[in-house]
């Protein structure tokens, strides 16, 4: 039986380990943190279960949904039966982006035509740009080299339209504003999520802490598959050893590296991953507020004309029994990542009161901030050529992680796809070697 080491216990590593074990490999997984889950983890704050950040998925995230099914936790998530996003701004009634039972992209026509934050002309121009975006060739090198913002401007999109429509979706999925994002990655998001299938962008989220959804569930399934899981086990070096690989003194036939690129560059043989960090990273800041009463009536809202972006109700998921706990997700947070908590409190509480009238008389029982300085790779123009494939030039060494060449931005879906691609490669390699071993010289 082939011995496989998977280094990294985030979603990419979990997906690789499960798929490899399902395929008959003997798998050992190493994770440097105390628990599995990677960047989608939870922690305790008093009696509450807190996710490090708010993570959502779409119906088009088929690999991620498949992993949830394999982990037996599909009953622990909610998926909208039809896209519905309430969009709020200070002093204005909410507007809704809803999907209608029509073929894409006509399913969004009613919402776009009724989108009052834009003028009628801006709404019409949005529609023509969306149709043009459907025709963008994702794999063309020139597509990746161009910024999404410049493409939008060339297709008649005003600054107002970019900020209140395109960035509404783009910042949350790309972790970058349109002017700083690759057209190829942006087009992938909009083509796959909004412009091809009418139900693709239905939004889903966990009903339990992410540590339970991903970490606890994967630990249970991996154990049942006979996978050896080492947590709090930080691997320091991976080196060739004959026809196999040495992982900190242990020998394996094949290795999947499912760690960030800067870590992989240090662990793996020189030249496998560029050491200069050319991809770059983009941060996310999450602001957590516990009120003494209910201030948000929807499961989540998106915001415009506000320093906030997306606001989520996390009350029941956290175990809070009185009041309401909301989480504010702030992507592309370069300007906020080092701002002190006290300053963020001074900015965010008035912004919440401006959007949510019920918050104006509410007592703030807790306020805290979580930060992911290197949350995702930077989705900048020219990114594609910096993302390596799963297969390396060294036989038996595979790469996984949302930063690898998945065709997706840095999402949970991209992470799972990367792990499954690496596992598929190693299982094929395993099958090929087994066949060769059975052939007489």
MARSE-718105 format. One record per residue (C-alpha): residue number from 1; residue in three letters; x, y, z. Coordinates in Angstrom, 2 decimals. Example, Ala and Ser with C-alpha at 12.3 -4.5 7.8 and 13.67 -1.06 7.14 Angstrom:
{1; Ala; {12.30; -4.50; 7.80}}
{2; Ser; {13.67; -1.06; 7.14}}
END
This chain:
{1; Unk; {0.00; 0.00; 0.00}}
{2; Unk; {1.32; 3.44; -0.93}}
{3; Unk; {2.25; 5.68; 2.01}}
{4; Unk; {1.19; 9.29; 1.52}}
{5; Unk; {1.95; 12.31; 3.67}}
{6; Unk; {-0.39; 15.29; 3.53}}
{7; Unk; {1.11; 18.41; 5.05}}
{8; Unk; {-1.50; 20.93; 6.12}}
{9; Unk; {-4.91; 20.33; 7.69}}
{10; Unk; {-6.94; 23.10; 6.09}}
{11; Unk; {-9.65; 22.39; 3.54}}
{12; Unk; {-7.11; 21.56; 0.82}}
{13; Unk; {-5.30; 19.07; 3.03}}
{14; Unk; {-8.52; 17.57; 4.35}}
{15; Unk; {-9.88; 17.09; 0.82}}
{16; Unk; {-6.59; 15.54; -0.35}}
{17; Unk; {-6.41; 13.18; 2.63}}
{18; Unk; {-10.01; 12.01; 2.31}}
{19; Unk; {-9.78; 11.44; -1.43}}
{20; Unk; {-6.42; 9.67; -1.19}}
{21; Unk; {-7.62; 7.40; 1.62}}
{22; Unk; {-10.83; 6.65; -0.28}}
{23; Unk; {-8.60; 5.63; -3.19}}
{24; Unk; {-6.67; 3.09; -1.15}}
{25; Unk; {-3.61; 5.02; 0.02}}
{26; Unk; {-2.26; 4.83; 3.57}}
{27; Unk; {-2.36; 8.49; 4.62}}
{28; Unk; {-0.67; 10.46; 7.38}}
{29; Unk; {-1.77; 14.06; 7.82}}
{30; Unk; {0.37; 16.67; 9.58}}
{31; Unk; {-1.16; 19.92; 10.87}}
{32; Unk; {0.79; 22.55; 12.75}}
{33; Unk; {-2.20; 23.88; 14.66}}
{34; Unk; {-3.96; 22.05; 17.50}}
{35; Unk; {-7.03; 21.36; 15.34}}
{36; Unk; {-7.91; 20.76; 11.72}}
{37; Unk; {-9.64; 23.42; 9.63}}
{38; Unk; {-6.89; 25.86; 8.69}}
{39; Unk; {-8.22; 29.36; 8.04}}
{40; Unk; {-11.79; 28.20; 8.71}}
{41; Unk; {-11.59; 27.61; 12.44}}
{42; Unk; {-13.37; 28.51; 15.67}}
{43; Unk; {-12.33; 29.43; 19.19}}
{44; Unk; {-13.97; 29.99; 22.56}}
{45; Unk; {-14.63; 33.45; 23.98}}
{46; Unk; {-16.25; 32.89; 27.33}}
{47; Unk; {-19.21; 30.62; 26.66}}
{48; Unk; {-19.45; 31.53; 22.98}}
{49; Unk; {-18.11; 29.68; 19.95}}
{50; Unk; {-16.53; 32.25; 17.64}}
{51; Unk; {-15.53; 31.68; 14.03}}
{52; Unk; {-12.32; 33.45; 13.05}}
{53; Unk; {-14.24; 34.93; 10.12}}
{54; Unk; {-17.51; 34.62; 8.27}}
{55; Unk; {-17.32; 32.13; 5.40}}
{56; Unk; {-20.12; 31.55; 2.92}}
{57; Unk; {-20.40; 29.39; -0.17}}
{58; Unk; {-22.56; 29.31; -3.30}}
{59; Unk; {-24.55; 26.54; -4.91}}
{60; Unk; {-21.97; 26.46; -7.71}}
{61; Unk; {-19.33; 25.39; -5.15}}
{62; Unk; {-19.84; 21.75; -6.07}}
{63; Unk; {-16.51; 20.43; -4.78}}
{64; Unk; {-17.00; 22.06; -1.39}}
{65; Unk; {-20.58; 20.76; -1.16}}
{66; Unk; {-19.30; 17.33; -2.12}}
{67; Unk; {-16.77; 17.44; 0.70}}
{68; Unk; {-19.48; 18.43; 3.19}}
{69; Unk; {-21.50; 15.45; 2.01}}
{70; Unk; {-18.50; 13.15; 2.40}}
{71; Unk; {-17.98; 14.51; 5.92}}
{72; Unk; {-21.66; 13.90; 6.72}}
{73; Unk; {-22.43; 17.51; 7.64}}
{74; Unk; {-24.78; 18.75; 4.92}}
{75; Unk; {-27.47; 18.99; 7.57}}
{76; Unk; {-25.34; 21.56; 9.40}}
{77; Unk; {-25.45; 24.16; 6.62}}
{78; Unk; {-28.21; 26.25; 5.08}}
{79; Unk; {-28.43; 26.92; 1.35}}
{80; Unk; {-30.88; 29.50; 0.02}}
{81; Unk; {-33.59; 28.05; -2.24}}
{82; Unk; {-33.18; 31.18; -4.37}}
{83; Unk; {-30.65; 34.01; -4.32}}
{84; Unk; {-31.75; 36.88; -2.07}}
{85; Unk; {-29.36; 39.60; -0.88}}
{86; Unk; {-30.72; 42.55; 1.14}}
{87; Unk; {-28.62; 45.62; 0.45}}
{88; Unk; {-28.75; 48.42; 3.02}}
{89; Unk; {-27.38; 51.95; 3.12}}
{90; Unk; {-27.70; 54.75; 5.70}}
{91; Unk; {-31.13; 56.38; 5.76}}
{92; Unk; {-32.49; 54.34; 2.87}}
{93; Unk; {-34.94; 51.47; 2.57}}
{94; Unk; {-33.27; 48.15; 1.74}}
{95; Unk; {-33.08; 47.06; -1.88}}
{96; Unk; {-32.88; 43.40; -2.83}}
{97; Unk; {-30.85; 41.45; -5.33}}
{98; Unk; {-33.07; 38.45; -6.00}}
{99; Unk; {-33.05; 35.61; -8.47}}
{100; Unk; {-36.20; 34.98; -10.47}}
{101; Unk; {-37.20; 31.64; -12.04}}
{102; Unk; {-35.80; 32.59; -15.44}}
{103; Unk; {-32.70; 31.47; -17.38}}
{104; Unk; {-29.46; 33.27; -16.51}}
{105; Unk; {-28.79; 36.14; -16.78}}
{106; Unk; {-32.45; 37.11; -17.16}}
{107; Unk; {-33.07; 35.86; -13.62}}
{108; Unk; {-31.44; 39.08; -12.35}}
{109; Unk; {-33.08; 41.49; -14.79}}
{110; Unk; {-35.88; 42.60; -12.46}}
{111; Unk; {-33.50; 43.28; -9.58}}
{112; Unk; {-31.04; 45.20; -11.76}}
{113; Unk; {-33.74; 47.31; -13.41}}
{114; Unk; {-35.17; 48.15; -9.99}}
{115; Unk; {-31.81; 48.91; -8.37}}
{116; Unk; {-32.48; 52.44; -7.15}}
{117; Unk; {-28.93; 53.30; -5.97}}
{118; Unk; {-28.08; 53.62; -9.68}}
{119; Unk; {-29.65; 55.80; -12.34}}
{120; Unk; {-31.73; 54.17; -15.04}}
{121; Unk; {-28.91; 54.65; -17.52}}
{122; Unk; {-26.39; 53.05; -15.13}}
{123; Unk; {-28.70; 50.07; -14.68}}
{124; Unk; {-28.99; 49.56; -18.43}}
{125; Unk; {-25.24; 49.88; -18.89}}
{126; Unk; {-24.74; 47.33; -16.11}}
{127; Unk; {-26.80; 44.87; -18.14}}
{128; Unk; {-24.79; 45.39; -21.32}}
{129; Unk; {-21.51; 44.99; -19.42}}
{130; Unk; {-22.77; 41.78; -17.80}}
{131; Unk; {-23.56; 40.34; -21.22}}
{132; Unk; {-20.08; 41.31; -22.44}}
{133; Unk; {-18.50; 39.72; -19.36}}
{134; Unk; {-20.11; 36.40; -20.28}}
{135; Unk; {-18.01; 36.38; -23.44}}
{136; Unk; {-14.65; 37.04; -21.77}}
{137; Unk; {-12.20; 34.16; -22.37}}
{138; Unk; {-10.96; 33.15; -18.95}}
{139; Unk; {-7.81; 31.34; -20.06}}
{140; Unk; {-6.42; 34.03; -22.37}}
{141; Unk; {-3.18; 35.47; -20.90}}
{142; Unk; {-4.30; 38.99; -21.78}}
{143; Unk; {-7.44; 38.52; -19.69}}
{144; Unk; {-5.43; 37.83; -16.57}}
{145; Unk; {-3.07; 40.73; -17.24}}
{146; Unk; {-5.91; 43.28; -17.35}}
{147; Unk; {-7.54; 44.72; -14.25}}
{148; Unk; {-11.24; 44.20; -13.76}}
{149; Unk; {-11.69; 47.90; -13.02}}
{150; Unk; {-10.17; 49.01; -16.32}}
{151; Unk; {-12.35; 46.52; -18.20}}
{152; Unk; {-15.47; 47.81; -16.43}}
{153; Unk; {-14.58; 51.43; -17.19}}
{154; Unk; {-14.03; 50.54; -20.85}}
{155; Unk; {-17.51; 48.99; -20.87}}
{156; Unk; {-19.30; 52.08; -19.66}}
{157; Unk; {-19.41; 51.41; -15.93}}
{158; Unk; {-19.42; 54.50; -13.75}}
{159; Unk; {-17.49; 54.70; -10.50}}
{160; Unk; {-20.85; 54.57; -8.73}}
{161; Unk; {-21.84; 51.36; -10.52}}
{162; Unk; {-18.52; 49.72; -9.75}}
{163; Unk; {-18.69; 50.57; -6.05}}
{164; Unk; {-22.34; 49.69; -5.45}}
{165; Unk; {-22.81; 46.69; -7.75}}
{166; Unk; {-19.65; 45.07; -9.07}}
{167; Unk; {-17.61; 45.48; -5.88}}
{168; Unk; {-20.57; 44.38; -3.79}}
{169; Unk; {-19.90; 40.85; -5.01}}
{170; Unk; {-16.30; 41.20; -6.12}}
{171; Unk; {-14.70; 42.34; -2.88}}
{172; Unk; {-16.25; 39.49; -0.90}}
{173; Unk; {-15.22; 36.78; -3.38}}
{174; Unk; {-11.92; 38.15; -4.72}}
{175; Unk; {-10.72; 39.88; -1.55}}
{176; Unk; {-9.83; 42.77; -3.84}}
{177; Unk; {-11.50; 45.81; -5.30}}
{178; Unk; {-12.19; 45.91; -9.03}}
{179; Unk; {-9.26; 48.23; -9.80}}
{180; Unk; {-6.85; 45.80; -8.11}}
{181; Unk; {-8.30; 42.50; -9.33}}
{182; Unk; {-7.44; 40.30; -12.29}}
{183; Unk; {-10.12; 40.36; -14.97}}
{184; Unk; {-9.73; 36.60; -15.37}}
{185; Unk; {-10.54; 35.89; -11.72}}
{186; Unk; {-13.37; 38.42; -11.63}}
{187; Unk; {-14.89; 37.03; -14.82}}
{188; Unk; {-14.65; 33.53; -13.33}}
{189; Unk; {-16.66; 34.67; -10.29}}
{190; Unk; {-19.37; 36.40; -12.27}}
{191; Unk; {-19.60; 33.88; -15.12}}
{192; Unk; {-19.82; 30.91; -12.77}}
{193; Unk; {-21.89; 32.50; -10.03}}
{194; Unk; {-24.28; 34.91; -11.72}}
{195; Unk; {-24.24; 34.77; -15.50}}
{196; Unk; {-24.46; 31.10; -16.48}}
{197; Unk; {-26.88; 29.19; -14.22}}
{198; Unk; {-29.78; 30.90; -12.49}}
{199; Unk; {-29.32; 29.02; -9.21}}
{200; Unk; {-25.51; 29.11; -9.08}}
{201; Unk; {-25.27; 32.10; -6.71}}
{202; Unk; {-27.71; 30.87; -4.07}}
{203; Unk; {-25.83; 31.58; -0.83}}
{204; Unk; {-25.09; 29.05; 1.87}}
{205; Unk; {-23.57; 29.25; 5.33}}
{206; Unk; {-22.84; 27.08; 8.32}}
{207; Unk; {-25.39; 26.68; 11.09}}
{208; Unk; {-22.70; 25.46; 13.50}}
{209; Unk; {-19.22; 26.74; 14.38}}
{210; Unk; {-16.75; 26.18; 11.54}}
{211; Unk; {-14.50; 24.25; 13.88}}
{212; Unk; {-17.28; 21.70; 14.19}}
{213; Unk; {-18.30; 21.76; 10.53}}
{214; Unk; {-14.79; 21.28; 9.14}}
{215; Unk; {-12.41; 20.33; 11.94}}
{216; Unk; {-14.38; 17.93; 14.14}}
{217; Unk; {-16.18; 16.31; 11.20}}
{218; Unk; {-13.01; 15.74; 9.19}}
{219; Unk; {-11.19; 14.34; 12.23}}
{220; Unk; {-14.00; 11.81; 12.65}}
{221; Unk; {-14.08; 10.78; 8.97}}
{222; Unk; {-10.32; 10.61; 8.60}}
{223; Unk; {-10.04; 8.43; 11.70}}
{224; Unk; {-12.68; 6.12; 10.27}}
{225; Unk; {-10.63; 5.82; 7.08}}
{226; Unk; {-7.55; 4.82; 9.05}}
{227; Unk; {-5.73; 8.11; 8.41}}
{228; Unk; {-3.12; 8.97; 11.01}}
{229; Unk; {-3.66; 12.61; 12.02}}
{230; Unk; {-0.92; 14.52; 13.80}}
{231; Unk; {-1.99; 17.93; 15.10}}
{232; Unk; {0.37; 20.47; 16.68}}
{233; Unk; {2.90; 18.85; 14.35}}
{234; Unk; {4.77; 21.46; 12.36}}
{235; Unk; {6.75; 19.87; 9.54}}
{236; Unk; {10.16; 21.49; 8.98}}
{237; Unk; {11.51; 19.80; 5.85}}
{238; Unk; {10.48; 17.59; 2.94}}
{239; Unk; {13.34; 16.06; 0.98}}
{240; Unk; {13.78; 13.37; -1.70}}
{241; Unk; {14.74; 9.95; -0.31}}
{242; Unk; {15.48; 7.38; -2.99}}
{243; Unk; {12.27; 6.75; -4.87}}
{244; Unk; {10.23; 8.39; -2.11}}
{245; Unk; {10.27; 11.31; 0.29}}
{246; Unk; {11.58; 12.10; 3.75}}
{247; Unk; {9.26; 14.17; 5.95}}
{248; Unk; {11.11; 15.11; 9.12}}
{249; Unk; {12.71; 11.67; 9.31}}
{250; Unk; {9.69; 9.64; 8.21}}
{251; Unk; {9.64; 8.02; 4.78}}
{252; Unk; {6.69; 8.28; 2.41}}
{253; Unk; {6.10; 7.25; -1.17}}
{254; Unk; {4.27; 10.46; -2.07}}
{255; Unk; {3.67; 13.86; -0.47}}
{256; Unk; {0.95; 16.48; -0.83}}
{257; Unk; {2.00; 19.93; 0.35}}
{258; Unk; {-1.19; 21.78; 1.32}}
{259; Unk; {0.33; 24.81; 3.03}}
{260; Unk; {0.60; 28.48; 1.99}}
{261; Unk; {3.21; 29.30; -0.68}}
{262; Unk; {5.66; 30.99; 1.66}}
{263; Unk; {5.62; 27.94; 3.95}}
{264; Unk; {5.89; 25.55; 1.01}}
{265; Unk; {8.91; 27.45; -0.33}}
{266; Unk; {10.74; 26.77; 2.95}}
{267; Unk; {9.64; 23.15; 3.33}}
{268; Unk; {10.13; 21.81; -0.16}}
{269; Unk; {13.22; 21.39; -2.34}}
{270; Unk; {14.52; 24.61; -3.84}}
{271; Unk; {12.77; 25.73; -6.99}}
{272; Unk; {9.50; 23.84; -6.48}}
{273; Unk; {7.78; 27.00; -5.22}}
{274; Unk; {9.16; 30.52; -5.80}}
{275; Unk; {10.59; 31.84; -2.54}}
{276; Unk; {9.97; 35.51; -3.19}}
{277; Unk; {6.31; 35.59; -2.31}}
{278; Unk; {5.42; 37.00; -5.72}}
{279; Unk; {1.75; 36.14; -5.32}}
{280; Unk; {1.36; 38.45; -2.35}}
{281; Unk; {-1.44; 38.25; 0.18}}
{282; Unk; {-4.55; 40.21; 1.01}}
{283; Unk; {-5.97; 40.62; 4.54}}
{284; Unk; {-9.46; 40.28; 6.00}}
{285; Unk; {-10.64; 41.92; 9.22}}
{286; Unk; {-13.71; 40.74; 11.11}}
{287; Unk; {-15.47; 42.93; 13.67}}
{288; Unk; {-17.59; 41.11; 16.26}}
{289; Unk; {-20.28; 42.89; 18.29}}
{290; Unk; {-22.59; 41.44; 20.94}}
{291; Unk; {-25.67; 43.57; 21.67}}
{292; Unk; {-28.17; 43.27; 24.50}}
{293; Unk; {-31.04; 43.03; 22.02}}
{294; Unk; {-31.84; 42.10; 18.43}}
{295; Unk; {-30.66; 44.75; 15.97}}
{296; Unk; {-30.56; 42.78; 12.68}}
{297; Unk; {-33.66; 41.02; 11.35}}
{298; Unk; {-32.04; 39.23; 8.40}}
{299; Unk; {-29.44; 36.43; 8.48}}
{300; Unk; {-27.12; 38.85; 6.70}}
{301; Unk; {-27.07; 42.13; 4.82}}
{302; Unk; {-24.69; 43.64; 2.29}}
{303; Unk; {-23.96; 47.34; 2.60}}
{304; Unk; {-23.22; 50.26; 0.31}}
{305; Unk; {-22.26; 53.86; 1.10}}
{306; Unk; {-20.85; 52.60; 4.37}}
{307; Unk; {-17.44; 51.60; 5.79}}
{308; Unk; {-19.05; 48.21; 6.46}}
{309; Unk; {-19.34; 45.51; 3.80}}
{310; Unk; {-21.28; 42.39; 4.87}}
{311; Unk; {-22.97; 41.98; 8.26}}
{312; Unk; {-24.03; 38.56; 9.58}}
{313; Unk; {-26.20; 37.35; 12.45}}
{314; Unk; {-24.13; 34.77; 14.35}}
{315; Unk; {-26.32; 34.49; 17.47}}
{316; Unk; {-27.56; 30.92; 17.35}}
{317; Unk; {-24.36; 29.58; 15.79}}
{318; Unk; {-22.30; 30.89; 18.68}}
{319; Unk; {-24.55; 29.63; 21.49}}
{320; Unk; {-25.64; 33.10; 22.62}}
{321; Unk; {-29.00; 32.91; 24.42}}
{322; Unk; {-29.69; 36.61; 25.11}}
{323; Unk; {-29.24; 39.60; 22.84}}
{324; Unk; {-27.66; 39.32; 19.41}}
{325; Unk; {-24.16; 38.65; 18.13}}
{326; Unk; {-23.29; 40.07; 14.73}}
{327; Unk; {-20.09; 39.78; 12.71}}
{328; Unk; {-18.92; 42.35; 10.17}}
{329; Unk; {-16.69; 40.97; 7.42}}
{330; Unk; {-14.25; 43.47; 5.91}}
{331; Unk; {-12.37; 42.11; 2.91}}
{332; Unk; {-9.49; 43.76; 1.04}}
{333; Unk; {-8.67; 45.27; 4.43}}
{334; Unk; {-5.19; 46.65; 3.78}}
{335; Unk; {-6.14; 49.98; 5.39}}
{336; Unk; {-7.65; 48.31; 8.47}}
{337; Unk; {-5.39; 45.39; 9.29}}
{338; Unk; {-3.24; 47.39; 11.75}}
{339; Unk; {-5.89; 49.75; 13.10}}
{340; Unk; {-6.22; 49.36; 16.91}}
{341; Unk; {-9.39; 47.82; 18.30}}
{342; Unk; {-10.38; 51.07; 20.04}}
{343; Unk; {-10.20; 52.97; 16.75}}
{344; Unk; {-12.18; 50.31; 14.94}}
{345; Unk; {-14.82; 50.52; 17.65}}
{346; Unk; {-15.10; 54.28; 17.14}}
{347; Unk; {-15.59; 53.75; 13.39}}
{348; Unk; {-17.73; 50.64; 13.28}}
{349; Unk; {-20.34; 51.19; 16.00}}
{350; Unk; {-21.61; 54.49; 14.52}}
{351; Unk; {-21.62; 52.85; 11.07}}
{352; Unk; {-23.74; 50.01; 12.42}}
{353; Unk; {-26.12; 52.47; 14.05}}
{354; Unk; {-26.44; 54.34; 10.75}}
{355; Unk; {-27.49; 51.14; 8.99}}
{356; Unk; {-29.44; 49.37; 11.74}}
{357; Unk; {-31.80; 51.75; 13.60}}
{358; Unk; {-32.36; 49.22; 16.41}}
{359; Unk; {-28.66; 49.40; 17.28}}
{360; Unk; {-28.91; 53.07; 18.28}}
{361; Unk; {-30.34; 52.37; 21.70}}
{362; Unk; {-28.72; 49.01; 22.25}}
{363; Unk; {-26.03; 48.24; 24.81}}
{364; Unk; {-22.80; 46.82; 23.44}}
{365; Unk; {-21.91; 43.90; 25.71}}
{366; Unk; {-18.79; 42.86; 23.84}}
{367; Unk; {-16.68; 44.17; 20.97}}
{368; Unk; {-13.65; 42.41; 19.57}}
{369; Unk; {-11.73; 41.98; 16.34}}
{370; Unk; {-10.18; 39.02; 14.51}}
{371; Unk; {-7.63; 39.56; 11.78}}
{372; Unk; {-6.26; 37.34; 9.04}}
{373; Unk; {-3.24; 39.24; 7.72}}
{374; Unk; {-2.59; 36.67; 5.00}}
{375; Unk; {-6.16; 35.53; 4.43}}
{376; Unk; {-5.86; 34.92; 0.69}}
{377; Unk; {-3.43; 35.31; -2.14}}
{378; Unk; {-3.73; 38.72; -3.82}}
{379; Unk; {-6.03; 38.44; -6.84}}
{380; Unk; {-4.02; 40.97; -8.84}}
{381; Unk; {-3.56; 41.17; -12.60}}
{382; Unk; {-0.81; 38.79; -13.72}}
{383; Unk; {-1.61; 36.27; -11.00}}
{384; Unk; {-2.24; 33.25; -13.24}}
{385; Unk; {1.38; 32.69; -14.22}}
{386; Unk; {2.38; 32.64; -10.53}}
{387; Unk; {0.01; 29.81; -9.57}}
{388; Unk; {1.62; 26.39; -10.03}}
{389; Unk; {-0.28; 23.24; -11.01}}
{390; Unk; {-0.77; 20.35; -8.62}}
{391; Unk; {1.91; 18.23; -10.28}}
{392; Unk; {5.50; 19.29; -9.69}}
{393; Unk; {8.60; 18.36; -11.69}}
{394; Unk; {9.52; 15.94; -8.90}}
{395; Unk; {7.69; 12.58; -9.08}}
{396; Unk; {5.48; 11.93; -6.09}}
{397; Unk; {5.40; 15.54; -4.88}}
{398; Unk; {2.11; 17.41; -5.26}}
{399; Unk; {0.91; 20.90; -4.40}}
{400; Unk; {-2.50; 21.87; -3.03}}
{401; Unk; {-4.01; 25.04; -1.65}}
{402; Unk; {-6.35; 27.72; -2.92}}
{403; Unk; {-3.27; 29.60; -4.23}}
{404; Unk; {-2.44; 26.87; -6.76}}
{405; Unk; {-3.76; 26.81; -10.31}}
{406; Unk; {-7.42; 25.98; -9.75}}
{407; Unk; {-8.90; 28.67; -12.01}}
{408; Unk; {-10.80; 29.95; -8.98}}
{409; Unk; {-10.00; 32.81; -6.63}}
{410; Unk; {-8.97; 32.03; -3.06}}
{411; Unk; {-12.21; 30.48; -1.81}}
{412; Unk; {-13.20; 27.36; 0.09}}
{413; Unk; {-14.20; 25.89; -3.26}}
{414; Unk; {-10.77; 26.55; -4.71}}
{415; Unk; {-9.09; 24.99; -1.70}}
{416; Unk; {-11.15; 21.79; -1.92}}
{417; Unk; {-10.65; 21.53; -5.68}}
{418; Unk; {-6.89; 21.84; -5.24}}
{419; Unk; {-6.78; 19.03; -2.70}}
{420; Unk; {-8.88; 16.75; -4.87}}
{421; Unk; {-6.73; 17.49; -7.92}}
{422; Unk; {-3.56; 16.60; -6.01}}
{423; Unk; {-5.13; 13.40; -4.68}}
{424; Unk; {-6.33; 12.42; -8.14}}
{425; Unk; {-2.79; 12.89; -9.43}}
{426; Unk; {-1.17; 10.82; -6.72}}
{427; Unk; {-3.74; 8.03; -7.08}}
{428; Unk; {-3.09; 7.92; -10.82}}
{429; Unk; {0.65; 7.84; -10.11}}
{430; Unk; {0.06; 5.06; -7.57}}
{431; Unk; {-1.94; 3.06; -10.10}}
{432; Unk; {0.69; 3.55; -12.79}}
{433; Unk; {3.52; 2.44; -10.52}}
{434; Unk; {1.52; -0.57; -9.39}}
{435; Unk; {0.99; -1.58; -13.01}}
{436; Unk; {4.68; -1.17; -13.81}}
{437; Unk; {5.65; -3.22; -10.76}}
{438; Unk; {3.52; -6.04; -12.09}}
{439; Unk; {5.24; -6.12; -15.49}}
{440; Unk; {8.09; -8.60; -15.79}}
{441; Unk; {11.41; -7.10; -16.90}}
END
